[in-house]
Amino acid sequence: MPEYLAPGVYVEETSFRAKSIEGVGTSTTGLVGPTRKGPVGGTPELLTSFSDFERIYGGLDNLEYGTNFLAHSVRAYFDNGGSRLYVARVTNSGGGTAVSPDIVTNADSTLAARFITRFPGQAGNGQVMVQLKTAPATKRTMNVAPLGSMIRSGEGEGMVFHVKQEGTWVDSSDTALDLSSLADTDVPNGTADFLSLSIVAIDRDGHVTGFDDLGLDRSHPRWLGNVLSDSPSRRRDALEQWLAAEIGSAVTAFQLREGFFASADEWSQTLTGGSDGSEPDQAAYETALKEFEKLEDISIVAAPGSSSYADAQGILGALISHAERIRYRIAVVDTPQDKAVSEAREIRGRVDSKYAALYYPWVVVSNPLSRAGDASVPREIALPPSGFVCGIYARNDVERGVHKAPANEVVRGALRFERDVNFAEQEVLNPLGVNCLRYLSGRGYRVWGARTVSSDPEWKYVNVRRYMNYLEASIDRGTQWAVFEPNGERLWANIRETVSAFLYNEWVNGALLGSSGKEAFFVRCDRSTMTQNDLDNGRLICLVGVAVLKPAEFVIFRIGQKTADERQ
């Protein structure tokens, strides 16, 4: 309570309304899987386009052990309406980083200087080109040059190199350059130039990275070893900078210059040794999924293409366990490629979760890697449906709302489905919770199912699960202010009004069933929901009930005949 100790007028702010609850986002997606390059571990970066993915995680080219399913699925996700995506890269044993030949070689075989890729993957097997850049030097410009700058003076056999240290310019034998007799505009040894490096790196996917005005000496503000550090200080560099320079502590600027430009003012080498390793397993996926636990805004998770790996069942279990543990997420899972209806039934029988939805079959699209005249690359490629479906979830949420079942929606980019599921086959799969993607004559390629893989009829439908996730997460995050408030009638009334206002708005927007708010929901928070033992132990219990909308999965019209004179 405020204190009033001196006479006067006191103006205070107070609130006469309950606090509001803001609905959480439902369309942010997390995809996990192997990529051609990119960081392993650490908090994933938010991506809003496929070009963002390419810049950080590489292109669509195949991995050493098969199709780059994740990259293709990211492309399908954005094409189908997704807008916010996190990616967690998966790597397994055997993945290697690419390295260049040594720039400087020590006689005792200790580390001297070389370029190396910061991330494992064959995409690092690119090329590095280093050019020597020069700028005219005079005594005046040498005096204001930063520490670590290098100059080249003289010509022919009389050419010498000096590096600026504390107030002096010294050569490789620590002999100082005497500038005392020179005027400000004079040039030492008749001719002198500042030396700097310009580096252009091209990875195997053709992505170009450039660095200019780099210094050779470690005291330079843009020293090569700092700018191309293996652990950049800026987050953007840590995500995108795939090239690093490893330079031994005993290597000098003079050795680096000699290693780069002993015979010419250009140095170019190929990096080799980068490898994608072997197929990832369950442990690798579990490690990557842990990174998603730090991000509260993810509501959909998937592992596109993992169903084609040897450890597919273990990866499927890890993905579903992640969604169940975080609670406010749903896992979108695929059947393996090229499976018959009976095999899809068998796969469905291995899982039971109200936090997962299974889709069948795979989607055939135009292969973006195919080129005219190149018969070695197929013109079409089959992709797992999860990337498409996650994008459809996001599109459905924006256009209609999370309460609407994400089905009867067009699969953009589909040329056909790997298997043409007919009506009779879906009669077998749909009751089991296998959501089919079907071609419907005159209506195109559509998602034609919206069920979870749960045996609990209360959680049969995807939209019910996702809408309850939305409500629970919104109320959870919107009522954090109540923690440690006095647990009495005033707080209970405030909680009731806060939650009721939020649910009333949901009903008005058509997300709840009922002709009135009383039919659509109820909120109780009073002595009927709490005992004295609850109060003594600091527990506030609020009971909320909602009438959720289930999809009109079976639309039935009953039609009969009547006579013309029959009364209505």
C-alpha positions, 0 to 999 in steps of 0.5 A: 500500500502507498504511504501518505505522510505529507498533506497533498493531492495524490494521483494513482493509477489503478485497474478496473478490469481483469487481465487479458489472455493473448492467444499463442501462435500455433503455426510455428514448426520445427523440422529435424534432420540431416542437412549439407552444412550448418551448425550442429547444436545450439539454439536453432535460428528462425527461418522465414523463407527457403533462401534463409535455409539455403544460406545457413544449411545448404541446398537441395543436393543429395547427401552421401547416403541418399536424398536430402529429404529435409531440404526438399521438405523445407521447400515444400513447407514454405510452398504450402503456406508455412511462414515460421520455421526452426531447423535442428541439424542431425549428424552422425558418426563419420561426418568430417570437416573439409580442410585446405593444404597447409599455408605454413608448415612447421618443421616439427609437424605442429599446427601452422596455418590452414583453412578448415570448415566449421561444420561437417559435411561434403558441402564444405569441399569447396575452394578458397581464393586469397588475393593480396590487396595493396594501397599506397603508403606514406609516412603520414598514412603509416603513422595513423595506420592501425597496429598490425598493419603490414607494408611492402617497401623497395623493389626487386631484391631490395624489397622488405616487409614491416609490421607496425607494432607499438610506435615502430615498424619492424621487419622479420628480424625485429629491426625497426624502420627509421622514418625520422628523416622523412617528411609526411608525404615521403615514401620509405625506400622509394616505394611502399604499399600497405598489404591486406588480404581479400578472401573469396570462399565457394562451397560445393553448393556454389554459395559464395562468401567474401572477406575484405581488408584482412590483416596478417598480424594478430594485433591487427583489428581485422586479423585473419585468425579473428575474422575467420575464427572457429567460434565467431562472437556474432550470432549471424557469423556463427550460423552462416560463416562456414569457413575458419582459419586455424593459425598456430600461436607461433606463426608470424605475419611474415610466415603467412605472407610467405606461405600465401604469396611466395610466387604470386599475389594470388593463392587458391586451393581446394578443401577436401575431406568433408563428409556427411557420414552415415545415416543418423540414428535415434540418438542423433535425433534425440540430441537434435530434438533437445534443442527444440525444448528451449523454444516455446513458440514451436507447436508442430514438429516433424522429421521428414525422411526419417522413416526411410532410415534403418533406425526409423522406428526408434526415430519415430518414438523419439519424435512422439516422445518429444511432443508428449513431453513438451505437451503443447506440440503435435508430431507429424509423422510419415509412413516409409516410402513405397508401402502398400496399404497393408504395410501402412496398417502395420506401421500404424499399429506400432504407435499410439499417441494423442500427440501425433498424426500419421500421413500416407502416401509420399508425394511425387513432385518435379525434381528441382535438381533435374536439368534439360539433357541430363538423364542422370538426374530423375525429373521427378522425386518422391518426398515424405508428406510431413513437410507438405502437411506442416505447411498446410497446418500453418496455412489452415491456421492463418486462413481459418483457425486452429479449430478447423481440421487441416484436411480437404486442403490442396497439396501444392506442388504435387504432381501425383501421389506415390500410390493412388489410394481409392475409397475402399482402401481409405475405408480400411485406413481412416478408422485406424487413424492413417490420414490419406493423401488422395487425388479427387477428380475435379478437385486436385490433390488433397489431404483427406484425413485429420485423425491422430494415432490415438486409441482414445476416442476423446482425442480422435481428431487432429484439430481437437488436439491442436486446439486444446494445445492452443487453449492450454498454452494460452491460459498457461502463459496468460495467467502467470501473473497470478503466481504468489498473489494472495489466494482469496476471493478477489484473485479467484474472481479475477481468474474467472473473468480473465479466462471467461473473457478469453473463451467468450472471444473464442466462441464469438469467433466460431471456435466453440460449439453452442448457441450461447456462451454458457453452452460453449464453456464454463469456468469455475474457480471458487470453494467448490474447486478447492478444499482447505487443504489446497488453500493451506498448500498454496494451490489455486484450482480453476476448472475449465470446460469447453465444447470443442468443434469436431470436423464433419467427417461424414456428411450425410443427407437423408432423402425420401419421396413425398406426394405433391399434396402432402402437408409440410 
